[in-house]
Amino acid sequence: MTAASASSVPGPVAPGAAPAPDKVTDIVARQYSAWVYPQPVQDMQAAIADGYFEFAAPHLFGPLLWPEGRSLAGLRVLIAGCGSNQAAYNALSMPEAQVTAIDISMNSLQHSQFLKEKHGLHNLTLRHMGLLQVPRLGQQLDYIVCTGVLHHLPSPDAGLQALRAVLAPDGMMNLMLYGQSLRLGVYLMQEVFRRLGCGQTPEDVALVRATLACLPDDHVLRRYLAVADDLRYDAGIVDTFLHPQDRAYTVPQVLAFARENGLGFWGWTDAKDYDARAVLGLQHPALARIQALPPEERWATLELLAQTRGTHRFLLCHPRRLALRPRFDTPGWLAYVPVRHPFLKILQPGSIQQDRPAQLKRDWHEFSLNRNGTALLDAVDGRRSVRHVLRQAQKALPDLGLEHARVFFQLMHDWGHVLYETPGKTPG
């Protein structure tokens, strides 16, 4: 079934509240109806089996969201701006949860309805409504996903405030905003196409593609083109270069966005992307000075140096929950239960006897572990506490000490390669 035919599948999509009668919002709604985004998945089960996943999905990354522990049974989930695929992915991946998904594009919702019927997703409710009308749902939500939506609103602050109003006290938000550093060339080209009078027609999409193909090799957009997978299909071209409204954020602006709207910044969805040791390498001449800065300054400095962030993915919560984040400067860390990131790969096992370092990789980050790190990671089984991991590792390395373990597990936390369950920890 093609995307066009999928969007015509009839189904009981609840009308909800009509999107706000803002001219640009109406244009955006028409865009996502004419150009369904992202590219619709026709079989979500097959896509998941082939590696499809969503960042910070609770069934995969539970300790990242709720280190204190949280059952998915009865979890109240909101996908705010679900597009064509997110609703079905979350409902299929968490059958014990109750998922509500909203969007201003009826075609996106119709495709979601198609996937709902195809996979028998009885735990999924679809609503045609704008993000600002979320409080009308009359629910408190435990987990809110809003990726690629807020930066298209006339007032992103109003959108975030609407989401905060329905976030349960121990709830978590999974957000994505455009990142400024890698999108500088995007905004230059948006201005080019505005000056040329381009609209969202097939002819103008073809013109955009032809123009991009003729860019000089040293054009600032080239780095973005090298990593933007969604430009392979026309809806991605429209969303990137012909969108009537979007804005991008720097790291300080992301942090201010959360703070000024009464929310706590829990952390980046993938910490390694914001750690100078991972991104720049351990031999970078400025690394020592970067690491001496406060965390927020480190992130901002790295963004300016690396210019790799086309998006910012991050987690927010009510400020009181911030006390539950794992910390390694108090004795409580010995009770944490370390859990390997599900996508962490061992390229070459280490050998303590032969003093051979282990080689590991997750996503773009490849790194090695010395004898201490190898012994500690080998003992991580998702059940042992750090205290018991250390005891197990000391069987191979009797001289392995408490500080060795603290430094190692802090680094794995900073890189996001190990997640932590923190039993017994409370907001205080």
RONUDO-535790 format. One record per residue (C-alpha): residue number from 0; x, y, z. Coordinates in nm, 4 decimals, m for minus. Layout:
! residues N
TORBA     n         xx         yy         zz
TORBA   NUM          X          Y          Z
...
This chain:
! residues 428
TORBA     n         xx         yy         zz
TORBA     0     0.0000     0.0000     0.0000
TORBA     1     0.1376     0.3406    m0.0912
TORBA     2     0.1453     0.6363     0.1430
TORBA     3    m0.1341     0.7995    m0.0534
TORBA     4    m0.3625     0.4988    m0.0315
TORBA     5    m0.2795     0.4460     0.3335
TORBA     6    m0.3871     0.8006     0.4122
TORBA     7    m0.7314     0.7293     0.2692
TORBA     8    m0.8012     0.4360     0.5013
TORBA     9    m1.1213     0.5232     0.6894
TORBA    10    m1.1253     0.5027     1.0660
TORBA    11    m1.2701     0.6574     1.3812
TORBA    12    m1.0220     0.9393     1.4352
TORBA    13    m1.1771     1.1550     1.7071
TORBA    14    m1.2242     1.5181     1.5989
TORBA    15    m1.0902     1.6783     1.9176
TORBA    16    m1.0462     2.0538     1.9055
TORBA    17    m0.9762     2.2323     1.5792
TORBA    18    m0.6261     2.3767     1.5411
TORBA    19    m0.5936     2.7436     1.6287
TORBA    20    m0.7159     2.9705     1.3490
TORBA    21    m0.3722     3.1159     1.2873
TORBA    22    m0.2842     3.1739     0.9226
TORBA    23     0.0602     3.0161     0.9424
TORBA    24    m0.0720     2.7265     1.1493
TORBA    25    m0.3309     2.6611     0.8782
TORBA    26    m0.0544     2.6606     0.6172
TORBA    27     0.1464     2.4162     0.8278
TORBA    28    m0.1584     2.1912     0.8637
TORBA    29    m0.2089     2.1923     0.4870
TORBA    30     0.1591     2.1150     0.4353
TORBA    31     0.1528     1.8046     0.6528
TORBA    32    m0.1683     1.6886     0.4890
TORBA    33    m0.0258     1.7273     0.1392
TORBA    34     0.3246     1.6083     0.2297
TORBA    35     0.2869     1.3408     0.4973
TORBA    36     0.5930     1.3437     0.7219
TORBA    37     0.7933     1.1466     0.8050
TORBA    38     0.7825     0.8859     0.5309
TORBA    39     0.5025     0.6485     0.6330
TORBA    40     0.5986     0.3020     0.7524
TORBA    41     0.3687     0.0398     0.6032
TORBA    42     0.4387    m0.2424     0.8515
TORBA    43     0.5545    m0.1294     1.1947
TORBA    44     0.6338    m0.4788     1.3196
TORBA    45     0.8613    m0.5373     1.0221
TORBA    46     1.0194    m0.1942     1.0653
TORBA    47     1.0987    m0.2617     1.4321
TORBA    48     1.2454    m0.5998     1.3422
TORBA    49     1.4615    m0.4158     1.0883
TORBA    50     1.5944    m0.1741     1.3521
TORBA    51     1.3381     0.1081     1.3673
TORBA    52     1.3287     0.2730     1.7102
TORBA    53     1.2374     0.6015     1.8759
TORBA    54     1.4814     0.7903     2.0989
TORBA    55     1.4258     0.7423     2.4744
TORBA    56     1.1465     0.4883     2.4214
TORBA    57     1.0491     0.3682     2.7733
TORBA    58     1.0488    m0.0022     2.6889
TORBA    59     1.4124     0.0260     2.5756
TORBA    60     1.5500     0.3009     2.7977
TORBA    61     1.3412     0.2851     3.1142
TORBA    62     1.6271     0.3675     3.3564
TORBA    63     1.7086     0.6794     3.1549
TORBA    64     1.3599     0.8155     3.2257
TORBA    65     1.2770     0.6648     3.5639
TORBA    66     1.5939     0.5416     3.7362
TORBA    67     1.3895     0.4920     4.0530
TORBA    68     1.1827     0.2320     3.8641
TORBA    69     0.8536     0.2565     3.6796
TORBA    70     0.6169    m0.0075     3.5453
TORBA    71     0.4843     0.0425     3.1941
TORBA    72     0.1496    m0.1079     3.2965
TORBA    73    m0.1106     0.1655     3.2691
TORBA    74     0.1486     0.4244     3.1629
TORBA    75    m0.0382     0.7251     3.0218
TORBA    76     0.1405     0.8353     2.7064
TORBA    77     0.0830     1.1380     2.4841
TORBA    78     0.2390     1.1710     2.1397
TORBA    79     0.1957     1.5414     2.0669
TORBA    80     0.2342     1.5818     1.6924
TORBA    81     0.2567     1.2125     1.6098
TORBA    82     0.3159     1.2384     1.2360
TORBA    83     0.2709     0.9170     1.0448
TORBA    84     0.4585     0.6615     1.2579
TORBA    85     0.5198     0.7579     1.6217
TORBA    86     0.1743     0.6684     1.7490
TORBA    87     0.1838     0.3131     1.6194
TORBA    88     0.5437     0.2592     1.7293
TORBA    89     0.4734     0.3534     2.0895
TORBA    90     0.1445     0.1648     2.1119
TORBA    91     0.2949    m0.1483     1.9576
TORBA    92     0.6101    m0.1332     2.1715
TORBA    93     0.4168    m0.0774     2.4960
TORBA    94     0.0948    m0.2809     2.4749
TORBA    95     0.0426    m0.2387     2.8493
TORBA    96     0.0391     0.1428     2.8174
TORBA    97    m0.2452     0.3721     2.7116
TORBA    98    m0.1326     0.5886     2.4199
TORBA    99    m0.3064     0.9041     2.2982
TORBA   100    m0.1714     1.0632     1.9805
TORBA   101    m0.2659     1.3994     1.8319
TORBA   102    m0.1797     1.5798     1.5101
TORBA   103    m0.3094     1.8638     1.2934
TORBA   104    m0.2673     1.6557     0.9769
TORBA   105    m0.5630     1.4301     0.9010
TORBA   106    m0.3554     1.2361     0.6487
TORBA   107    m0.0939     1.1560     0.9132
TORBA   108    m0.3695     1.0461     1.1488
TORBA   109    m0.5313     0.8344     0.8794
TORBA   110    m0.2029     0.6544     0.8240
TORBA   111    m0.1733     0.6047     1.1993
TORBA   112    m0.5271     0.4628     1.1908
TORBA   113    m0.4183     0.2264     0.9139
TORBA   114    m0.1307     0.1007     1.1323
TORBA   115    m0.3613     0.0792     1.4337
TORBA   116    m0.5978    m0.1506     1.2461
TORBA   117    m0.3181    m0.3479     1.0795
TORBA   118    m0.1526    m0.4306     1.4118
TORBA   119    m0.4612    m0.4417     1.6358
TORBA   120    m0.3498    m0.1540     1.8574
TORBA   121    m0.6444    m0.1338     2.0952
TORBA   122    m0.4397     0.0778     2.3374
TORBA   123    m0.4100     0.3662     2.0880
TORBA   124    m0.6447     0.6659     2.0666
TORBA   125    m0.6023     0.9144     1.7809
TORBA   126    m0.7239     1.2734     1.8024
TORBA   127    m0.7289     1.5507     1.5420
TORBA   128    m0.6275     1.8540     1.7432
TORBA   129    m0.3572     2.1152     1.7853
TORBA   130    m0.0939     2.1040     2.0553
TORBA   131    m0.2290     2.4099     2.2362
TORBA   132    m0.5569     2.2252     2.2932
TORBA   133    m0.3874     1.9405     2.4847
TORBA   134    m0.5275     2.0542     2.8241
TORBA   135    m0.8754     1.9795     2.6865
TORBA   136    m0.7887     1.6095     2.6952
TORBA   137    m0.8519     1.6297     3.0694
TORBA   138    m0.5681     1.3878     3.1491
TORBA   139    m0.2465     1.3831     3.3455
TORBA   140     0.0218     1.2177     3.1335
TORBA   141     0.3174     1.0118     3.2537
TORBA   142     0.5199     1.0288     2.9338
TORBA   143     0.4940     1.2987     2.6678
TORBA   144     0.6689     1.2769     2.3319
TORBA   145     0.6895     1.5966     2.1274
TORBA   146     0.9646     1.5807     1.8685
TORBA   147     0.9914     1.8227     1.5802
TORBA   148     0.6763     2.0174     1.6690
TORBA   149     0.7395     2.3022     1.9126
TORBA   150     0.9843     2.4801     1.6821
TORBA   151     0.7086     2.5080     1.4189
TORBA   152     0.4631     2.6878     1.6492
TORBA   153     0.4085     3.0651     1.6425
TORBA   154     0.4868     3.0530     2.0168
TORBA   155     0.6968     2.7527     2.1237
TORBA   156     0.6668     2.8776     2.4832
TORBA   157     0.2880     2.8500     2.4694
TORBA   158     0.3238     2.4965     2.3357
TORBA   159     0.5588     2.3894     2.6129
TORBA   160     0.3334     2.5458     2.8755
TORBA   161     0.0395     2.3464     2.7380
TORBA   162     0.2412     2.0254     2.7730
TORBA   163     0.3576     2.1159     3.1234
TORBA   164    m0.0058     2.1645     3.2269
TORBA   165    m0.0824     1.7964     3.1588
TORBA   166     0.2455     1.6432     3.2807
TORBA   167     0.1951     1.4217     3.5865
TORBA   168     0.4106     1.5016     3.8938
TORBA   169     0.6526     1.2166     3.8181
TORBA   170     0.6083     1.2399     3.4417
TORBA   171     0.8781     1.2852     3.1782
TORBA   172     0.8862     1.4773     2.8504
TORBA   173     1.0877     1.3602     2.5516
TORBA   174     1.1405     1.6619     2.3242
TORBA   175     1.3294     1.7497     2.0076
TORBA   176     1.4029     2.0979     1.8774
TORBA   177     1.6071     2.1998     1.5774
TORBA   178     1.9714     2.2754     1.6545
TORBA   179     2.1164     2.5950     1.5157
TORBA   180     2.4798     2.5053     1.4511
TORBA   181     2.4285     2.2416     1.1806
TORBA   182     2.1252     2.4143     1.0255
TORBA   183     2.2928     2.7444     0.9373
TORBA   184     2.3027     2.6420     0.5723
TORBA   185     1.9381     2.5340     0.5842
TORBA   186     1.8278     2.8867     0.6693
TORBA   187     2.0447     3.0359     0.3975
TORBA   188     1.8770     2.8090     0.1433
TORBA   189     1.5296     2.8723     0.2849
TORBA   190     1.5899     3.2407     0.2132
TORBA   191     1.7076     3.1582    m0.1398
TORBA   192     1.3912     2.9632    m0.2137
TORBA   193     1.1717     3.2347    m0.0609
TORBA   194     1.3346     3.4919    m0.2890
TORBA   195     1.2675     3.2629    m0.5848
TORBA   196     0.8998     3.2441    m0.4907
TORBA   197     0.9066     2.8683    m0.4350
TORBA   198     0.5952     2.7036    m0.2991
TORBA   199     0.5222     2.3478    m0.1964
TORBA   200     0.4524     2.2172    m0.5462
TORBA   201     0.6127     1.9132    m0.7104
TORBA   202     0.7773     2.1480    m0.9604
TORBA   203     0.9372     2.3558    m0.6852
TORBA   204     1.0468     2.0456    m0.4967
TORBA   205     1.2250     1.9382    m0.8149
TORBA   206     1.3829     2.2846    m0.8394
TORBA   207     1.5076     2.2567    m0.4806
TORBA   208     1.6645     1.9183    m0.5520
TORBA   209     1.8329     2.0451    m0.8670
TORBA   210     1.9646     2.3524    m0.6858
TORBA   211     2.1075     2.1471    m0.3997
TORBA   212     2.2835     1.9227    m0.6491
TORBA   213     2.4643     2.2273    m0.7914
TORBA   214     2.5948     2.3680    m0.4630
TORBA   215     2.9717     2.4172    m0.4435
TORBA   216     3.1613     2.1555    m0.2467
TORBA   217     3.2508     2.4025     0.0284
TORBA   218     2.8971     2.5381     0.0790
TORBA   219     2.7994     2.5538     0.4462
TORBA   220     2.4980     2.3292     0.3777
TORBA   221     2.7118     2.0321     0.2715
TORBA   222     2.7632     1.9001     0.6260
TORBA   223     2.3884     1.9001     0.6821
TORBA   224     2.3179     1.7249     0.3525
TORBA   225     2.5609     1.4487     0.4488
TORBA   226     2.3565     1.3462     0.7549
TORBA   227     1.9946     1.4385     0.6706
TORBA   228     1.8368     1.1066     0.5754
TORBA   229     1.4889     1.2551     0.5348
TORBA   230     1.5978     1.4473     0.2243
TORBA   231     1.5731     1.1239     0.0291
TORBA   232     1.1965     1.1732    m0.0006
TORBA   233     1.0016     1.4783    m0.1148
TORBA   234     0.8196     1.5440     0.2130
TORBA   235     1.1608     1.5824     0.3765
TORBA   236     1.2615     1.8419     0.1164
TORBA   237     0.9422     2.0360     0.1848
TORBA   238     0.9821     2.0101     0.5617
TORBA   239     1.3431     2.1297     0.5504
TORBA   240     1.3558     2.3968     0.2816
TORBA   241     0.9966     2.5022     0.2062
TORBA   242     0.8437     2.5106     0.5538
TORBA   243     0.6676     2.8407     0.6313
TORBA   244     0.7683     2.8496     0.9972
TORBA   245     1.0478     2.7079     1.2078
TORBA   246     1.3268     2.8215     1.4340
TORBA   247     1.6416     2.6591     1.5676
TORBA   248     1.7982     2.6658     1.9130
TORBA   249     2.1443     2.6828     2.0624
TORBA   250     2.2282     2.4865     2.3775
TORBA   251     2.1824     2.7936     2.6037
TORBA   252     1.8479     2.8624     2.4366
TORBA   253     1.7304     2.5048     2.4985
TORBA   254     1.8193     2.5337     2.8664
TORBA   255     1.6495     2.8738     2.8945
TORBA   256     1.3425     2.7370     2.7132
TORBA   257     1.2987     2.4747     2.9841
TORBA   258     1.3795     2.7017     3.2766
TORBA   259     1.1617     2.9942     3.1675
TORBA   260     0.8632     2.7636     3.1269
TORBA   261     0.8892     2.6157     3.4746
TORBA   262     1.0438     2.2796     3.3876
TORBA   263     1.3591     2.1026     3.4983
TORBA   264     1.6236     1.9945     3.2483
TORBA   265     1.6715     1.6228     3.3188
TORBA   266     1.9389     1.5726     3.0544
TORBA   267     2.0155     1.5056     2.6910
TORBA   268     1.8545     1.1987     2.5394
TORBA   269     2.2007     1.0789     2.4357
TORBA   270     2.4660     1.2228     2.6635
TORBA   271     2.7662     1.1323     2.4479
TORBA   272     2.6598     1.3827     2.1815
TORBA   273     2.7257     1.6643     2.4299
TORBA   274     3.0442     1.5359     2.5944
TORBA   275     3.3674     1.6910     2.4682
TORBA   276     3.5718     1.3828     2.5578
TORBA   277     3.3580     1.1729     2.3254
TORBA   278     3.3096     1.4257     2.0442
TORBA   279     3.6533     1.5928     2.0325
TORBA   280     3.8657     1.3068     2.1617
TORBA   281     4.0807     1.2756     2.4710
TORBA   282     4.3812     1.4453     2.3072
TORBA   283     4.2125     1.7726     2.2086
TORBA   284     4.4290     2.0686     2.3206
TORBA   285     4.1354     2.2530     2.4799
TORBA   286     3.9838     1.9502     2.6547
TORBA   287     4.1201     2.0216     3.0036
TORBA   288     3.9811     2.3751     2.9985
TORBA   289     3.6464     2.2592     2.8622
TORBA   290     3.6140     1.9956     3.1349
TORBA   291     3.6893     2.2581     3.4005
TORBA   292     3.3756     2.4514     3.3011
TORBA   293     3.0306     2.3978     3.4584
TORBA   294     2.8256     2.1390     3.2634
TORBA   295     2.6047     2.3925     3.0835
TORBA   296     2.9118     2.5862     2.9679
TORBA   297     3.0786     2.2644     2.8517
TORBA   298     2.7791     2.1781     2.6355
TORBA   299     2.7597     2.5277     2.4877
TORBA   300     3.1329     2.5392     2.4141
TORBA   301     3.1266     2.1988     2.2476
TORBA   302     2.8356     2.3058     2.0292
TORBA   303     3.0381     2.6024     1.9014
TORBA   304     3.3485     2.3912     1.8419
TORBA   305     3.1946     2.0840     1.6810
TORBA   306     2.8916     2.2295     1.4977
TORBA   307     2.7334     1.8841     1.4757
TORBA   308     2.3887     1.9448     1.6234
TORBA   309     2.1091     1.9684     1.3688
TORBA   310     1.8657     1.8677     1.6406
TORBA   311     1.8610     1.8789     2.0195
TORBA   312     1.6938     1.5812     2.1867
TORBA   313     1.6400     1.6189     2.5586
TORBA   314     1.4265     1.5239     2.8569
TORBA   315     1.2306     1.7590     3.0835
TORBA   316     1.0364     1.7076     3.4048
TORBA   317     0.8911     1.8995     3.6958
TORBA   318     1.1840     2.0503     3.8899
TORBA   319     1.1243     1.8374     4.2002
TORBA   320     1.2176     1.5232     4.0064
TORBA   321     1.5707     1.6458     3.9377
TORBA   322     1.6829     1.5079     4.2742
TORBA   323     1.6311     1.1583     4.1301
TORBA   324     1.9038     1.1899     3.8679
TORBA   325     2.1987     0.9550     3.9239
TORBA   326     2.4953     1.1217     4.0952
TORBA   327     2.8401     0.9916     4.1734
TORBA   328     2.9499     1.2436     4.4356
TORBA   329     2.7499     1.0858     4.7202
TORBA   330     2.7807     0.7400     4.8818
TORBA   331     2.4469     0.6329     4.7353
TORBA   332     2.6027     0.5500     4.3969
TORBA   333     2.7292     0.2155     4.5262
TORBA   334     2.3675     0.0959     4.5458
TORBA   335     2.2912     0.1839     4.1827
TORBA   336     2.2299    m0.1027     3.9434
TORBA   337     2.4184    m0.0375     3.6177
TORBA   338     2.2504    m0.1490     3.2958
TORBA   339     2.4307    m0.1501     2.9635
TORBA   340     2.2785     0.0652     2.6923
TORBA   341     2.0891    m0.1778     2.4670
TORBA   342     2.2818    m0.0596     2.1598
TORBA   343     2.6314    m0.0797     2.3104
TORBA   344     2.8376    m0.3199     2.0997
TORBA   345     3.1581    m0.4995     2.1914
TORBA   346     3.3770    m0.4975     1.8819
TORBA   347     3.6607    m0.6838     2.0524
TORBA   348     3.6486    m0.8357     2.4010
TORBA   349     3.9251    m0.7238     2.6318
TORBA   350     4.1659    m0.9610     2.8011
TORBA   351     4.2856    m0.8842     3.1522
TORBA   352     4.5460    m1.1615     3.1408
TORBA   353     4.6891    m1.0392     2.8090
TORBA   354     4.6380    m0.6717     2.8985
TORBA   355     4.4390    m0.6262     2.5770
TORBA   356     4.1910    m0.3356     2.5815
TORBA   357     3.8279    m0.3959     2.4968
TORBA   358     3.6974    m0.2142     2.1886
TORBA   359     3.3380    m0.0912     2.2045
TORBA   360     3.1071     0.1168     1.9901
TORBA   361     2.7669     0.2787     2.0115
TORBA   362     2.6388     0.4800     1.7219
TORBA   363     2.9319     0.6944     1.6029
TORBA   364     3.1340     0.6654     1.9250
TORBA   365     3.4063     0.4015     1.9270
TORBA   366     3.6252     0.3734     2.2359
TORBA   367     3.8507     0.1374     2.4274
TORBA   368     3.8569     0.0233     2.7895
TORBA   369     4.1669    m0.0501     2.9942
TORBA   370     4.1966    m0.3462     3.2310
TORBA   371     3.9971    m0.1710     3.5043
TORBA   372     3.7124    m0.0755     3.2729
TORBA   373     3.7080    m0.4180     3.1109
TORBA   374     3.6798    m0.5950     3.4465
TORBA   375     3.4025    m0.3632     3.5658
TORBA   376     3.1947    m0.3743     3.2473
TORBA   377     3.2299    m0.7527     3.2267
TORBA   378     3.0666    m0.7735     3.5707
TORBA   379     2.7679    m0.5554     3.4735
TORBA   380     2.4701    m0.7867     3.4235
TORBA   381     2.1739    m0.5546     3.4874
TORBA   382     2.1099    m0.7128     3.8293
TORBA   383     2.4191    m0.6475     4.0392
TORBA   384     2.4629    m0.3185     4.2219
TORBA   385     2.7810    m0.1194     4.1641
TORBA   386     2.9052    m0.2482     4.4996
TORBA   387     2.8636    m0.6090     4.3863
TORBA   388     3.0001    m0.5327     4.0392
TORBA   389     3.3154    m0.4011     4.2044
TORBA   390     3.3483    m0.7118     4.4207
TORBA   391     3.3071    m0.9335     4.1157
TORBA   392     3.5660    m0.7345     3.9198
TORBA   393     3.8111    m0.7530     4.2107
TORBA   394     3.8241    m1.1296     4.1675
TORBA   395     4.0163    m1.0648     3.8459
TORBA   396     4.1873    m0.7437     3.9633
TORBA   397     4.2351    m0.7438     4.3430
TORBA   398     4.3889    m0.3941     4.3369
TORBA   399     4.0798    m0.2410     4.1755
TORBA   400     3.9609     0.0282     4.4149
TORBA   401     3.6511     0.2275     4.4953
TORBA   402     3.7753     0.5387     4.3153
TORBA   403     3.8518     0.3366     4.0013
TORBA   404     3.4903     0.2218     3.9986
TORBA   405     3.3490     0.5681     4.0671
TORBA   406     3.5497     0.7289     3.7854
TORBA   407     3.4557     0.4517     3.5418
TORBA   408     3.0832     0.4553     3.6128
TORBA   409     3.0742     0.8361     3.6101
TORBA   410     3.2326     0.8333     3.2639
TORBA   411     2.9935     0.5674     3.1345
TORBA   412     2.7082     0.7809     3.2688
TORBA   413     2.8475     1.0952     3.1050
TORBA   414     2.8651     0.9097     2.7730
TORBA   415     2.5276     0.7382     2.8154
TORBA   416     2.6762     0.3929     2.7552
TORBA   417     2.5539     0.2667     3.0922
TORBA   418     2.2162     0.3540     3.2444
TORBA   419     2.1415     0.3281     3.6150
TORBA   420     1.8584     0.2034     3.8287
TORBA   421     1.8532     0.3835     4.1626
TORBA   422     1.6346     0.1763     4.3972
TORBA   423     1.5169     0.3594     4.7049
TORBA   424     1.6037     0.7074     4.5802
TORBA   425     1.3257     0.9647     4.6328
TORBA   426     1.2747     1.3262     4.5242
TORBA   427     1.3359     1.4398     4.8825
